[in-house]
Amino acid sequence: MLYTSTRDKSVKVTSAQAIAQGISKDGGLFVPETIPAISKQFVDSLVGLDYISRAKKVLALYLTDYTEEEIDMCVSGAYAKGKFSSDKVSPIKTIAEGKNILELWRGPTCAFKDMALQLLPYLLTTAAKKTVADKTIVILVATSGDTGKAALEGFKDVDGTKIMVFYPNDGVSPMQKLQMTTQAGENVAVCAINGNFDDAQSGVKKIFTDKEVAAKLDEKGMMFSSANSINWGRLVPQIVYYISAYCDLIENGTIKNGDEVNVVVPTGNFGNILAAYYAKKMGIPFGKLICASNANNVLTDFLKTGTYDRNRKFFTTTSPSMDILISSNLERLLYHLTDESAETVSKWMTELNTQGKYTVCDKVKALVTELFDAGCCDDKETAQTIADTYKNGYLLDTHTAVAVKVYDEYVKATGDKKETIIASTANPYKFSAAVLGAVAEVPEDADEFRQVELLRETTGEECPEQLATLKGKSPRFTDCCNKEDMINKVYDMLGI
Ligand SMILES: *Cc1c(COP(=O)(O)O)cnc(C)c1O
């Protein structure tokens, strides 16, 4: 199977090239030329298998230039026993009739990004061996919180790689900051910058595209690559857990193979829900894909009207990982829905760049309406949903609460009570302040760890050890630099 670019159909690369390169030279995203089909029998053959075995079978359909041994090595390393706090890796829990919560946050950093970022380093280093032998891969990340830590954990001490993460000094939660600044590993570095997330992001992009810097790295046998969510190597691991969740529902008797199931996803960059779309296209009988947003509801409007318009106020919410106005992965969906018209996609993306908006044609609008439903809710409704769901015995994080609220509204509006998979994207302790505020009074002087304690006392839920043990740890990385000095920090870290 080959991969092409959403903006230039003449591009043809292997999956290893797509993963090593990250993004196509024309600015487009890599997409599979055809989406592999799976049969009911294939699904039957996965039921009863563990997560690693299921992942091997699904990934083999997409990574056809990786050998069986390579895929085996990648997957067995990423999801090895003990890395995730559940033997099922991503367990599914029924919390009410039809409501099946897919816990995607059992990994080392307690957010769903681990599902992909534990596997990406293996896929990337294997790809590098095939395509750019012997080079050291240098990963640069600009983060607003969750991605940075998950990437650090994924790449720490991975041979042949180095990773450096930049975060805005005043733009991440205290827990997120401590998670990053205490990071272990010989090949890692973390640096704060004076500025906001956009400054960090544009600084990293500038380094990435600087020809002089690239030449200097090349001379030393190094090259940059990217771990952000437009890399195909981050999307393909996510398809696995939707297929695996469908198998788990068969296994535990909730459905029969062939029954239709709806899917709800709290969405930011459109990566997670797009993976559900791929699973559906492959043949998993998913019904509606329900896209849940917070007050930054640019996707709700798009999926309902066909106009994507980022010219709007940006809100800082209690579900910060979804505070986003440009959902990059939507480009991949548009490519598939336009019958693979790179010209049309390029045109819309240019309009997005120049005018901040575009409107899709009627045909694509109709397809979108058939595939998706969408809704949004504000922080108050999010808190109310956490409180209500907690009364019924399950503690949600803020992002998952947005999904549950949007799902409840969907059922009210449509009466569609099919079994539903709700993607749960973070452990509640990652967002202790907001979650605690939803279920109890928060004393004004309570710092992050006091909030953790209070949340534990109030709910009796255990705080994941990797968050609890951050208390009192001294930061290992205390550097803070101006945007202009980022490149020097990179050179320092690489010793060049
Ligand atoms: C990144 C993230 C999301 C959004 O996922 P996308 O793939 O960007 O749509 C939702 N919830 C949490 C907790 C996240 O970290």
Ligand as a Chemical Component Dictionary entry (heavy atoms), coordinates in Angstrom:
data_LIG
# 
_chem_comp.id                   LIG 
_chem_comp.type                 NON-POLYMER 
_chem_comp.pdbx_formal_charge   0 
_chem_comp.three_letter_code    LIG 
# 
loop_
_chem_comp_atom.comp_id 
_chem_comp_atom.atom_id 
_chem_comp_atom.alt_atom_id 
_chem_comp_atom.type_symbol 
_chem_comp_atom.charge 
_chem_comp_atom.model_Cartn_x 
_chem_comp_atom.model_Cartn_y 
_chem_comp_atom.model_Cartn_z 
_chem_comp_atom.pdbx_ordinal 
LIG C1 C1 C 0 -5.414 15.888 22.528 1  
LIG C2 C2 C 0 -6.622 15.666 23.405 2  
LIG C3 C3 C 0 -7.947 15.705 22.869 3  
LIG C4 C4 C 0 -8.233 16.033 21.425 4  
LIG O1 O1 O 0 -7.900 14.986 20.558 5  
LIG P1 P1 P 0 -7.790 15.265 18.968 6  
LIG O2 O2 O 0 -7.237 14.018 18.393 7  
LIG O3 O3 O 0 -6.830 16.420 18.857 8  
LIG O4 O4 O 0 -9.141 15.596 18.471 9  
LIG C5 C5 C 0 -9.008 15.446 23.736 10 
LIG N1 N1 N 0 -8.798 15.195 25.046 11 
LIG C6 C6 C 0 -7.551 15.154 25.588 12 
LIG C7 C7 C 0 -7.405 14.894 27.057 13 
LIG C8 C8 C 0 -6.417 15.372 24.793 14 
LIG O5 O5 O 0 -5.189 15.351 25.351 15 
# 
loop_
_chem_comp_bond.comp_id 
_chem_comp_bond.atom_id_1 
_chem_comp_bond.atom_id_2 
_chem_comp_bond.value_order 
_chem_comp_bond.pdbx_ordinal 
LIG C1 C2 SING 1  
LIG C2 C3 SING 2  
LIG C2 C8 DOUB 3  
LIG C3 C4 SING 4  
LIG C3 C5 DOUB 5  
LIG C4 O1 SING 6  
LIG O1 P1 SING 7  
LIG P1 O2 DOUB 8  
LIG P1 O3 SING 9  
LIG P1 O4 SING 10 
LIG C5 N1 SING 11 
LIG N1 C6 DOUB 12 
LIG C6 C7 SING 13 
LIG C6 C8 SING 14 
LIG C8 O5 SING 15 
# 
